[in-house]
Amino acid sequence: MATGADYLCLNGGGGGGGGGDDRRGRVECLTKFVEQASLESQRYYLSRKTVMEMLRDRGYDVADSELTGSFTEFLSEFGDNPDILKLRISASLHSHPDKKQMVVVFMGTEEIKLANIRGLLCQIKNKESLNGLILILQSKMNHYARKELGQFPSKVEIFHISDLLVNITKHVLKPRHEVLTAEQKQQLLNKFSSEDKQLPRMLVTDAISRYYGFEKGQVVKITYSGGLVDSLVTYRCVT
């Protein structure tokens, strides 16, 4: 038996005719549609939005609409059962818009094997000009598939979709992270008469390092604000 909300969806209004009732009916219908959207589509929406934020934080050109788009807009564009091919992202660095691009690929739910990776790498054009490749996994990737990724000419990063449902840098207590240039790094080491290995460490496998794409040997300036102190600055070397 149809519920009242079902009736509104089918008839487009609240019964009784005015424009206000009609709009109210459409809003209730849309709300019902969003509530019934699959868990899969919600995971794609959240993870894709985090990836967009991650790319923007790394200096890539990402449209504001990609960061502010609602789940309803996502459903309107990709549907409740998104095609992972349409979810792919290609973004250019602000500093090298014509040469440095990052490609993000969402993988399927089946185990990822050697043939899957070979097929994927064949699909990607202009590999040599890419700045990197990010794979979003939903299942296991076997040893042979991971080894094949080593043939890719640029850096390949792997994230599991469950790690991207929340942007870890959005926490109110998270400090600000900035990578020092080679010149700034040398000035810092000279100032304290120290070497890289004497600085506090940050593992390249750390969640924050992976989010920003830090590389081994880089020195990161970390600024804490709020809480018990107005501002506190520390430095860590990525290892």
Number of C-alpha atoms within 10 A of each C-alpha: 4 8 8 11 17 14 15 20 19 13 14 18 22 21 12 8 9 11 11 10 15 17 14 16 22 19 16 19 20 15 13 14 15 15 9 10 16 13 12 11 18 18 15 24 22 19 22 24 23 21 22 21 20 20 22 20 15 15 14 22 18 20 11 11 8 13 15 10 12 14 17 15 12 20 18 10 11 16 14 19 14 16 12 13 11 11 15 15 17 15 20 21 19 15 11 11 12 11 12 17 22 21 18 23 20 23 22 15 10 12 13 20 16 17 12 15 19 14 10 12 15 9 10 11 9 7 17 12 14 20 19 18 21 17 17 22 21 17 14 12 16 12 11 13 16 16 12 15 18 11 12 14 14 16 15 18 14 14 16 16 20 14 14 20 18 13 16 14 19 10 9 9 11 14 18 13 19 14 19 16 12 11 8 12 20 16 13 17 14 11 9 8 10 12 12 18 12 11 15 13 15 19 16 18 15 12 13 16 17 16 21 18 17 23 16 14 14 19 27 22 17 17 15 17 16 11 8 8 8 8 11 12 12 12 20 21 24 23 18
